[in-house]
Amino acid sequence: MNFFCPHTCFVFALLIGSYPTVAFSKAKTETIDELAPMVVTSKGGFPEPLHSTAWSITTLQTDAIQRTARSLPEALSGIPSIMVQKTALGQSSPYVRGLTGYHNLLLVDGIRLNHSAMRSGPNQYWSTVEAFGTNQIELVRGSNGIIHGADAIGGVVNIVSKEPVFSDDKVLKSGNFLGRLSSAEGSWMAALKGSVSSSKWFGEISHAERSFGDLKAGKEIGKQSNTGYDSRGTNFRVARKLNQDAKAIFGVQQTFMNDVPRTHKTTDGLTWMGLSPGSERWRRLDQQRNLYYGKLKWQDLEGAFDSGIITLSLHQHEQERNRMKERTSGGDFQFFDLKDMGINARFETDDLWGGILSYGVEWHRESLLSGGYKFDDNEIKLSDLVQGPLAADAHYNKLAFYLNDSVKFESGWTLEPGIRFAAIRAELDRYYLKNNDVSTVQNSETKNYDELIGSIRASKNFGADKFFFVGLSQGFRPPSLYDLTSTDETSAIEKPNTKLEPEKFLQAEIGTRISAGDWSFFSSYYYTWINDMIMRSPIETGKSNVLKANGDGYIQGVEIELSYDWTQSWKSDIRLSWMDGKIEQLLDNNATGTVSIDGRNYSPTDRSITRLMPPQIYFSTRFTPQNSNWWAEFSALAVSKADKLSLKDETDGSRIPKDGTPSYLTFGIRGSRKLTKNSSLYIGIENLTDEDYRVHGSGLNGSGRNFIISLSNRF
């Protein structure tokens, strides 16, 4: 059976229009516990209770994590099926259910930050999001392509701001200061937030400055040279209350990361566990992102547009890379400048069968410029490059429509079928086949992709404390400008390939949430069928060239979360995850290979997916005395050896040891105490035993024994 056949989607579409005319209990008027945690990501911005959503979702309150985590990706560490790979101190990328880079979707207040220049593997873009000043992070694990479109394959991460609060009859003001120091990072952070509100207006601004020194690893490695950097981020929002049920919001977000080094490909790379440092003298990245958006939100309007969110956005992303190669070889400067204009309209209304119908339309137009130049050993410009890491001039257009229904039957079951149609147009104006070779500049070319995908999920509450869900969701990702025109993958050399096919995914999932007295339990099993995933396989073993081709495979995994309240003061949590996966790759075998590409022969082979996450267990116990102003916590993270390697992993000797990344066990203690009514002090110690370890696929080792102190004050 071809699970990726578009006809599957039409079956889902027919389901929406073929409900039997029996009595339903109207989902929209169902009584909901007002104190229950709410999430908005799985419904595209419309809130629903966390305990009854048919998805595997984790929420993190930013107030609780910003003291420990130095960046957004690190805040996700320890969550089931999440591995936070660290190419560099300022370049972290989460793997979600075995996938990273452009296979996971990053949102800020529901606005897509992914774009067609985003790299395939672990990349630096997630570290450009400043979480200070926001309310919570929502992580939806699994393919959520019906609501969020392309890239929402491994999962969706949404950084959500607090809803504007309007005062009744007077002006209200508030502020917050946060300071953080870290010993192993040699870092400091200072952040300030202020807000003001009246009966009609709300305004909020926050700014954070961060500086990181060279990271200290464990007792054997010590200081890792040339790993520090600086960054800053600003968030601003202003809202106008239009009436009791409607408001308009305008926001600006800006982030700048200065001279972020990438050391594993340089002579500063480590030789730990047989690793081979690179030959470059240095490599540094600047990242600047600006997001401007306006939103109109309303509810209880009745009719076809009962609730709605209309968003207009402009996302600008500029990247600059400076690289000095081996001595006497000089270096190069490359950049890209991408502008993404978008319109997103989402609506909810009552359907004809007593349920809730969600639907919407989304449009984006991306404009890309890319260039650069070569320089000598004295950094004096020599010659211009025809293009930078991507096409010198290109556009990427996306238009999508979606429809998702949710109906609750009298039996207690809730059924959620959905469909999405997407049309993508890539306009390639100037690109070349070989790096800086003017003779290979290609003629303008246009590529069109479209897809109809479907999803169906079912769930039921068995009593007040037992919830069960099952789902089958398709995902779709067309070749991006990066896939089609990239000549430089930072760790490898690749050629543009405009013949790549769109990637298709189908994920089945079954899960449950159970609460029983002092116990709470969550578990999920998922299986992802992969069709035509764009894989990069090494060309000529030992060299940095890679070949891009489509391949089939699978990923499967298990997630378990268990929590127990021993007493009113003691609570323990344990999180476990396991996964396995293989994908078709091309083995360099010029003599006997059965696949011929560009005059060279290759043999298809099924190998582990790139950076396959090893099994891991996270355990924590917290003590919070009653009627006290302090708490303390102990945690442990155990990660197995990562020795199931892809062909590309086996050639990445600067990041992955020959026999795989060793297992490790780290311990931490932390605690917080209120100093006054509005101020608190946090102290933590990470990696108590000062062990040397590395997250699989990272370009540097994790921090050694690390003392963190943080002070927060509200005013």
N, C-alpha and C positions, 0 to 999 in steps of 0.2 A: 504493500500500500504506500502510495506517495503522500506523506503527511504534508508536503509543501505545495501540493496542488491547489491553485486558486479556488477550485470547486469546493474545497473544504470550507472556505469562507462563506460561500453562498448558502451552505447548509446552516451556518451560524445565522446568516441573515434571515433565512426562512424561519428559524426558531423564534426570532423576534416577532414575526408576524403571524405565528401559528399557535399562540397560547390558547388553551381551551377556555371557553367562557364559563368559568366557575368562580366561586367567591374567593377573593384574595383579601388578606389583611393588609391594608394600605401601609406600605413601608414608611412613607413620609410622615404619617401621623403617629407612628409607633412611639411609645414612651421610651425615652432614652435617659439613662442616669446622667444628670447634669455634671456630676463629679467625675465621670469616666474620662480618661485621657482621650483626646481627639487627635486625628491625623487628617491631613488634607491631600497628600501626594497621590494616593491610590485612586482618588476620584477627580484628579485634575484641578484641585483647589477648593473643592467643596468638602466640608468637614464630615467625618463619620467616626464613631467610637472605635478605638484601637482594638478592643477585645472582640469585636464582631466583624472585623474586616477580613475578607477572604484572601489575604496575602501574608507573606512572612515579612513583618515590619518591626524595625527597632527604632526607638526614638531616644534622643540624647538631648538633655537640657544644656544649652551652651554655658549657662552660669556654672554648672557643675564640672564641665570638662575643660574650660578655657584656662584653668589654673595649671592643669597637668599637661595637656597637649599643646605642643608648640605650633601646630598648624592643623588645618582641617583634616587631611588624610590620617594623621596620627590619632585623631580623636576616634577613629573607627576601629582601632586595634582591639583585639580580644573578642569581637563580635563573631558569631558562627559564620563560617564560609567567607570570612574576610581576612586577607593577607595584605598588609601594607608594605609594599616593596619600596625601598629607598635607593634610587639611583645615586642621589647626592643628598646632602643635608637639606637643601631647599628644593628637592625634586622627588616628592613622594607620590605614589600612585596606588590606590587600592585595587586589589583583585577581588571581584565579587562573583562568587560561584564559578571560579576558574577563569574569569575574563577581566581584562583591564583596558586602559586607554579608551579608544572610541567605541568600545563595546559596552561601556557603562555611561549613563546619562547624568550629567551634573546640572542641577537647577539652582537658581537663587530666586526665592519667592515665586516659584513656578516658571521662571523664564529660563529658557535653554541657554547654557553656556557652551555646549558642544558646538563645534563648527567643522567645516570641511578641511581645515588645515591641521586639525588635531591628529597627532601621531597614533599609530596602531598599538604599540606596546606601552610599557610604563612611561609616563610622560610627566612634565613639570607643571601642567596647567592647573591641576587641582590645588596646588600649593598657593595659587594666586588669589584664592578666595579668603577674605577676612571675615571670620565668624563672629568676632567681637561686635556687640551691638545687636545681634540677632537673638531669637528666642529659643529655637530648637533645631536639631538636625533630624530629618526623617530619612530612613534607609529602607527602601522597598527592594527586597531580594527577589529576583526572578524577572522574566520577560513581561514588561508592562507596555508593550508597543501600541496597543489599541489607544490608550490615553496619551502617551508621550512620544510615539513615533519611533523613527530610526534611532539606533544606538541604545535603546532601553532593553538590552539583552541580558547581561549579567545582573543588572539592578539599576535603580534610580536613587540618587541622593539629592535631597532638596533642603537647602538652608532657608529656614522659614523665620520671617520677622514677626514680632508680636503685632496683633491687630491694633490699629490706632484707637486710643481711648480719649473720648471727649468728656470734659467735665460739665457739670450741670449749670452752675451759675457763676463760677469764678475761674481765674487763671491758676493753673497748677503747674509747678515746676519741680523737676527732679534731676539728679545727676548720679554718676557712678564713676569711681576711679579704680583701676586695676593695675597693680604692679607685679612683676614676676622676675625672679632670678633663678638661674640654673647653673650648677657648677660644671658638669661634664660638657654642656653645650657652650660654656663661657658666655652665656647670653643674658640679656635683659629685655624686658618688655614693659612699656608704659602705655596705658590706654585710658581714654576719657570719653564719657557719654553723657549727653544732656538732652532733656525733652521738656516741652512746654505744651499745654493744651488748654483750650477754652471750649465753649459750648459748640462752636462751629469749626475750629481749627485745631490741628495737631502737628507738631514739628519735632523732629528728632535728628540728632547728629552724633556720630561717634568717630573716633580716630585712634589708631593704634600704631605705635612705632616699635619695631623689633630689630635687635642686632644680635647676631650669632657669631661666636668665635670658632676656632678649630675644635671639632668634636673629639672628646677623649673616649677611646674605646676601653676595653677591659684591661686587666693587670698586665697582660703580655704585650698588647699592641700600644696602649697609651695614646698619645696625641696623633690624630690623623691630619696631616698637613694640608693646608689650602682647602678647607671645607667650609669656612665661615662666609657670611653674607649679611646684608641688611634688607629690610622691607618695611613698607608702610601701607596702610589701607584706611580708607574713609568711606563711611556709609551715611547717606543723608536721605530723609524722607519728610514730606509734608503732605498732609491729608486735609480735605475739606468735606465736612458733613453736608450732604445735599438734602437729605431728609432722614427720617428715623431708620429707613431700610436701605439707604444708598450713600455711597461716598466715592470720592475721587482721590487718587494717590499719585504723587509724583516722586520718583526716587532717582538718586545718583549713587553709583558705587565706583570707587577708583582704587586700584592697587598697583604698586610698583615694587619690583624686586630687582635689586642692583647687584651686578657682578656675582651671580650665583655660580660657584665653580662646580665642575663635573670632573672628578679626579681619577676615576678608575681607568680611564683611557690615557692618563698622563703618567709621567715618571713618579708622581706622588701616590700612585696606586699601591695597594698592599700586596705583600707576598704571603699573607696568612693562608695556611693550609694548601700551599702550593700554587696560589694565584699568581698570574703573570701581569705585572703592571704594563700600561700602555707606553707608547713612545712619544706622545705629544708632550710639549712643555707646559702648556696650560690650555684650558677651555672654559669660557665664562659665558653666561647667559643673562640678558636683561629681559624682564617681562613687564609689560604695562597693559592693564585692562581698564577700560571705562565702560560702564553700563548706564544708560539713561532710559528711563521707562515711565510710562503713564498708565494708570489702571482706573477703570470704572467698575465698581462692584455694587451689586444690589441683590435683594432677596424679597420674597413675598409679593412679587409684582403680578402674579397669576398669569394664566395663559401660557403660550408657547415659550415665553422667556421669563418664567417665574423667578429663577435665580440666574445670575450671569456674571461673568468676569471677562472684560475686554481689555487687552493689553497691547500697547504699542511700545516697541523697544528698539534701541540702537546699541549694539554691542561692538566695541572696538578693541581689537587685540593686536598689539605690536610686540614682536620678538626680535631680538638681536643676539647673534652668536659670534663671539670672537674666538679664534682658535689659532694657536701657534704650534706648528708641527715640529718634526725633528729638526735638529740644528742644521743650519744652512738651507733648510727647506722653506723658510718663511711660513706664512699662514694665510688665513682668509677670514673675511667678515661677511656674514650672511644675515638677511633679515626677511621677515614677511610682515605685511600690514593688511589685516583683514577687517572689513566692516560688514556687520550683519544687521540688516533692517528686518524687523519682524512684526507681524500682527497675529494675535491669538485671541479667538473668541470662543468662549465655552458657556454652555447653558444647561440648565436642569429644569424639568417640568414633569407634571404627572402624565403617565402614559395612559393608554386606553384600557389597561388591564389592572389598574390600581397600584402600579409600581412607579418607579422613578426613571425617567428617560434622560440620559446625558448625551449631548451631542456638541459638535464644534467644528471649527475650521482653523487652519494654521497656515501662514504664508511667511517664507523667509527668502530674502535675496542677499547673497553674500558676494562681496567684491574683494578680490585678492590681488595684491601687488607683492612681488618678491624679487630680490636682487642681491647684489653684493660686489665684493672686489677682493683681489689678492693683494697681499703686502709682503715686504721682505722682512729679514730678521730685525730690522730697526723700525718695523711697523710703518714703513713708508709705502703708500699706495702704488701698486704696479699696474694692474689692469682690471677693468670691470668684468664681472661675470654676466653671462647672458641671462641667467636667472639665479635665484637663491635656492633654498631647499625645495621649493615648489615652483609651479608654473609662474613665469614672470607676470602674466596677466591672465586672469580667469574669473569666471562668475559661476555661482552655484545657486540654483533656484529650487525651492521646495514648496509644494502645495499639497495639503492633506485635509481629508474630511473623516470624522469618526462618529460612530453611533454606539452607545452602550446602554443597555437596559438592566434594571434591577427590580425583580418582582418576588414578593414573598407569598408563598402558598399557605393555605390553612394548615397544612401538615407541619409547618415550621421551616421548610426548606426555602432558601433564597437562591434564585437562579439569575446569573449575570452573563448574558451573551453580548458580544460586541463585534463590530467590524471597523476597519479603517482602510481607506484608499489613499495612496500617496503617489504623486508624480514628481519626478526629479529631473532637472535639466542641468548638465554640466557643460559650460562653454569654455573651451580651452583655446586661448588666443595665442599664447607664446610659451612653448616649452621645448626641451631638447632631449635627445636620447642618451647622450653622454655628458658627463659633468664638464661644463665650460667648453664644450666643443661646438663652435658656431655652425660648423658644417652639418650638424644633425638637427638644427632647428626645424620643428615640424609645422606643417600648415595648420591653420585653425581647424578645430574639430568640435563637434557637438555630440554629446552622449545623452540619451534619454532612458530613464528607468521608471517603471511603475509597478505597483504591487497592491493586491487586495489581501489583507490578512484578517484572521478571526481569532476570537478568544471566547471561551465559555468557562464559567466558574460556578460552583454550587457550594452552599454552606448551610449549617444548621446549628442552632443552640439546643443542646440536650440538657434541659434544666438551666439554672442560672449560672452554673460553674463549668460547663463543658461545651466546647465549641469545636466543630469539625468543618474542614473545607477541603475542596479538591478542585483542581483547575487544569486546563489545557490551553496554552497560549502560544500563538505564533509570533515570531519576530522577523524583522526585515531590515537589512542595512545595505544601501547601495554603495558602490565604490565612491570614495570621497576624492576631493582634489589631491589629497595626500596620496591615496592609493594610485591614482591615475598618473600623477606627474612627479612624484618625489624622486630625487636622485641621491638623497643623503638621509639615512635613518639614524644619524649620530653615532651609532655603534657599527654601522655597516654601510656598504655602498650598494645602491639598487638602481634599476632602470625604470623609467616610466612604462606603464603598461595600460593601454586604453581598451584592452580586450577582456578585462576582468569582468566576471559576472557578479550580480548582486548576491549577498549572503542571505541565507534563510535559516531560521531556527524554529524549533517546536519544543516547548518545555511542558512536561507533565509534572504536577506537584500534588502532594497530599499532606495535610498537616492538621494539628490539633492543639488547642489551648485548654488546660484543665486547672481549676482551682479547687482545692480540697482542704479547708481549714487553714493550717499554717503552710501548706504546700501550694506551689504553683508550677506548672509544667508546660513546656512548649516543645513540639517536635515537628520536623518536616523532612520529607524525602522528595527529591526532584531528579528528573532525568531529562537532559536536553539533547535532542537530535540536531546535528549540525549538517547543513548542506551548503556546499560552495563557499566555505569560509576562506578568506584571503590569507594564505599562509606564506611565510618567508622562510625559505630553505637555503642552507649554505651552498655556494657554488665553489667547487674545488676545495676540498677539506683543508682547513688551516688558513684560508684567506677570508677577508671581510666582505666579499661580494655575496649578495643574496638574490634569490630568484623568487618572484611573486607569482603565485598560482592558486587556484581554487581547490579546496579539499573538503572531504566529508569526515564526520566523526561524531563523538558524543562526549558528554560530561554528565556525571551523576554524583549525588552527594547526600549526606545525612546531617541534619542540624538538631541539636538538643539543648534546651535551656531548662534548668531546674533551680528553684528557689525555695528556701525553707526558713521560716521564722522560729528560731529556737525558743526565744522568749520575746518580750516586748522590747528588749534591748539588743538582742543578738540576731543577726540574719546572715545566711550563707547563700552564695550563688555559684553555680557551676555551668559552664558552657562548653559543649563538645561539637566538633565538626570533622567530617571525613569526606573526601571526594576522590574521584578517579575519572580519567578521561583520556581519550586518544583521538588523534586527527591525522588524516592522510597528508604525508609530506613527500618531498622528492629527494631521494638519496643520490648523492653524486656517485655515479658509476659509469663513467664514459665508455668503458669497454663493452659492457653487456646490458646497459640500461634499455628499457622498453619505451621510454618517452623521450622524444627528441625536441629540444627547444633551443633555438639560436645555434644550431649545429652541434649541440652537446647532448649526450644521452643521460637519462636519469631513470631511477627505478622507484615507483611509488611504494611507500611503506607506511604502515600505521605505527605511530609513535606517540608518546605522551604529549599532551598539550603543553605549550610553552609555559614555564614557571608553574607547574602543577603544585597546588598548595598541599603540603603534608598535613597529616592529622594533628590537631591541636586541642588542648584542654586549658581553659582559663577558670581559676577558682578564686573566690574572694569571701572574706568574712568581715562583717562590719559590726562594731559595738557603738551603740548610741544610748548612753545612760538616760533614763527618764528624768524629765525636768532639769536637764543639764544644758550647757551651752557649748558642748564639744562632742566630737565623734572621732573614732579611729578605725582603720581598716588594714587588713593584711591581704595580699594577693599573690598568686603564683601563676605563671604561664609556662606550659610545657609544650614543645613543638618537636615533632618527630623529624628524622633525617629525610631530606628531600633528594632522593636518588633516582626518581623516575624523570628522565630528561628528554626533551625534544632534540631534534638534530641541531637546531640553533643553540640550545642550551649547552650542548656538548662542545661547541666552538667558542663559547663566551668565557674564555679562561681568565679574564680580568675580574669577573663577578662571581662565577660559579666554580668551586673546586672540582677537580677531575672526577671524583667519586660522588659528587653531590654535596649539597650544603649540610653540614653537621646538625644534629639535633641539639636542643638547648633547653635549659630550665632557668627561669629568672624569678626572683622574689622582690616584692616591694611592700613598703609600709607607708601610710599617709594618714593625716588627720587634720582637723580644722577646729578652731576655737573662736567663739565670738569675743571680741575685745570690748565692744560697746554695742548698743542697740543696732547701729548701722554699719559696723566694721567687723571684719573677721580676718584671721591669720591662718594660712594653710602652710603646712610643712610636709614634705614627702621625700622618701628615699627610694630610688629605682635601682634595680640590679644590685641588691644587697651584697651578693657574693663577688661582685666585680668580675663577672665572667666575660670572656670574649665570645661573641656570637654574631650571627648575621642572618637577617631575614632573607629567605631564599630569593636569589636573583638581584639582590641589592649591590650597589657599587661601593658601599662602605659598611663597616661594622656598626652594630648598635652601640649606644652609650654604655660606658662602664658605670661604676657606682656614681649615682647622680643625685645630688641634693637640690631640691626645689623649694623655694620659699615664695609665697605669694600673699599680697595684702590687698583686700578689697574694702572700699568705703563708699557708702551711699549717702547722698546729701540732697 
